[in-house]
Amino acid sequence: MDEEEKDELSKLTPRERIKKLKELQESRKKDIAEAEKLIESSEEQAEGDELADRIEVPDSRIVDISSLFGPEDAVATTKEEVTEENVKYFVQEAYDAAVDAMESGQEVNREAIKDLGSKLQSVKYMHPSDEIAKRAVAALGIFYEIRKEQDDA
């Protein structure tokens, strides 16, 4: 409080002075609360900026959906037991390839999408976990969007 404010307060009656001081106190409390909120949000923003600086952006890669599966003969000769882990791996790879294809905007082999889509459709008949089923449905949705974009082009 500066000297001028003190002089003004000394000229007031005691009741008016108390009222004025309480108003001044409330005003300062609000200012302090606002400053604390600004400090907190600034600290959160600074932490987010630091985290963003530490995260490395992965290199882009060429999308080849057909590499997810080979000829039917190769699948038949492996005779590997179908487990939830195998299905989870297949669905995750299909999903990643779908996302990469969507983000790259490159032309994708329509036959490969069709074959991969039919295999993803069969996943729901294997009684997978909710996580696997949701990922398969998401991959199918992305493949549908890719086909739609290619048809529109």
C-alpha positions as CSV (number, residue, x, y, z in Angstrom):
1,M,0.0,0.0,0.0
2,D,1.5,3.3,-1.0
3,E,1.5,6.6,1.1
4,E,-1.3,8.1,-0.9
5,E,-3.7,5.3,0.0
6,K,-2.6,5.4,3.6
7,D,-3.4,9.1,3.7
8,E,-6.8,8.6,2.2
9,L,-7.6,5.8,4.7
10,S,-6.5,8.0,7.7
11,K,-9.1,10.6,6.6
12,L,-11.9,8.1,6.8
13,T,-14.0,7.2,9.8
14,P,-13.0,4.0,11.6
15,R,-16.0,2.1,10.2
16,E,-15.4,3.4,6.6
17,R,-11.7,2.6,7.0
18,I,-12.5,-1.0,8.1
19,K,-14.9,-1.4,5.2
20,K,-12.4,-0.1,2.7
21,L,-9.6,-2.3,4.1
22,K,-11.8,-5.4,3.9
23,E,-12.7,-4.5,0.3
24,L,-9.0,-4.1,-0.5
25,Q,-8.2,-7.4,1.3
26,E,-10.8,-9.3,-0.8
27,S,-9.5,-7.7,-4.0
28,R,-6.0,-8.9,-3.2
29,K,-7.2,-12.4,-2.3
30,K,-8.8,-12.7,-5.7
31,D,-5.7,-11.4,-7.4
32,I,-3.6,-14.0,-5.5
33,A,-6.0,-16.8,-6.4
34,E,-5.9,-15.8,-10.1
35,A,-2.1,-15.6,-10.0
36,E,-1.9,-19.1,-8.5
37,K,-4.2,-20.5,-11.2
38,L,-2.0,-18.9,-13.9
39,I,1.1,-20.3,-12.3
40,E,-0.4,-23.8,-12.2
41,S,-1.6,-23.7,-15.8
42,S,1.8,-22.4,-16.9
43,E,3.7,-25.2,-15.1
44,E,1.4,-27.8,-16.8
45,Q,2.0,-26.2,-20.2
46,A,5.8,-26.1,-19.6
47,E,5.7,-29.8,-18.6
48,G,3.7,-30.6,-21.8
49,D,6.2,-28.7,-23.9
50,E,9.1,-30.5,-22.3
51,L,7.4,-33.9,-23.0
52,A,6.8,-32.9,-26.6
53,D,10.4,-32.1,-27.1
54,R,11.5,-35.5,-25.7
55,I,9.2,-37.5,-28.0
56,E,10.8,-38.6,-31.2
57,V,8.8,-38.7,-34.4
58,P,9.0,-42.1,-36.1
59,D,10.3,-42.3,-39.6
60,S,7.6,-43.0,-42.2
61,R,7.6,-46.3,-44.0
62,I,6.2,-47.6,-47.2
63,V,2.8,-49.4,-46.8
64,D,2.5,-52.8,-48.3
65,I,-0.6,-54.5,-47.0
66,S,-0.1,-57.6,-49.1
67,S,3.0,-58.4,-46.9
68,L,0.7,-59.2,-44.0
69,F,-0.3,-62.5,-45.6
70,G,1.2,-64.8,-48.2
71,P,-0.4,-67.3,-50.5
72,E,-3.0,-69.5,-49.1
73,D,-0.7,-72.5,-49.5
74,A,1.8,-71.0,-47.1
75,V,-0.9,-70.6,-44.5
76,A,-2.1,-74.1,-44.9
77,T,1.3,-75.7,-44.7
78,T,2.2,-73.9,-41.4
79,K,-0.6,-75.6,-39.5
80,E,0.2,-73.4,-36.6
81,E,-2.4,-73.5,-33.8
82,V,-4.7,-70.5,-33.9
83,T,-4.5,-68.9,-30.5
84,E,-5.8,-65.6,-29.2
85,E,-2.2,-64.3,-29.2
86,N,-1.8,-65.1,-32.9
87,V,-5.1,-63.5,-33.7
88,K,-4.2,-60.4,-31.6
89,Y,-0.9,-60.1,-33.5
90,F,-2.6,-60.5,-36.9
91,V,-5.3,-57.9,-36.0
92,Q,-2.7,-55.4,-34.7
93,E,-0.6,-55.8,-37.8
94,A,-3.6,-55.3,-40.0
95,Y,-4.7,-52.3,-38.0
96,D,-1.2,-50.7,-38.2
97,A,-1.1,-51.3,-41.9
98,A,-4.5,-49.8,-42.4
99,V,-3.5,-46.7,-40.4
100,D,-0.3,-46.3,-42.3
101,A,-2.1,-46.7,-45.6
102,M,-4.7,-44.1,-44.6
103,E,-2.1,-41.6,-43.4
104,S,0.2,-42.0,-46.4
105,G,-2.6,-41.5,-49.0
106,Q,-0.8,-43.9,-51.4
107,E,-2.7,-46.2,-53.8
108,V,-3.3,-49.5,-52.1
109,N,-3.8,-52.9,-53.7
110,R,-7.6,-53.4,-53.7
111,E,-7.4,-57.2,-53.9
112,A,-5.1,-57.2,-50.8
113,I,-7.6,-55.0,-48.9
114,K,-10.4,-57.4,-49.9
115,D,-8.5,-60.5,-48.8
116,L,-7.4,-58.9,-45.5
117,G,-10.9,-57.6,-44.9
118,S,-12.4,-61.1,-45.3
119,K,-9.8,-62.5,-42.8
120,L,-10.6,-59.7,-40.4
121,Q,-14.3,-60.5,-40.7
122,S,-13.6,-64.1,-39.7
123,V,-11.9,-62.9,-36.5
124,K,-15.3,-62.2,-34.9
125,Y,-16.3,-65.8,-35.3
126,M,-13.2,-66.9,-33.2
127,H,-14.6,-65.3,-30.0
128,P,-11.8,-62.9,-29.5
129,S,-11.5,-60.6,-26.5
130,D,-13.2,-57.3,-26.7
131,E,-9.9,-55.5,-27.3
132,I,-9.1,-57.7,-30.3
133,A,-12.6,-57.4,-31.7
134,K,-12.6,-53.6,-31.4
135,R,-9.3,-53.4,-33.1
136,A,-10.5,-55.7,-36.0
137,V,-13.6,-53.6,-36.5
138,A,-11.4,-50.4,-36.5
139,A,-9.1,-51.9,-39.1
140,L,-12.1,-52.9,-41.2
141,G,-13.5,-49.3,-40.9
142,I,-10.2,-47.8,-42.1
143,F,-10.0,-50.3,-45.0
144,Y,-13.6,-49.3,-46.0
145,E,-12.6,-45.6,-45.9
146,I,-9.5,-46.4,-48.1
147,R,-11.6,-48.2,-50.6
148,K,-14.2,-45.4,-50.6
149,E,-11.5,-42.8,-51.2
150,Q,-10.0,-44.9,-54.1
151,D,-13.5,-45.3,-55.6
152,D,-14.1,-41.5,-55.4
153,A,-10.7,-40.7,-57.0
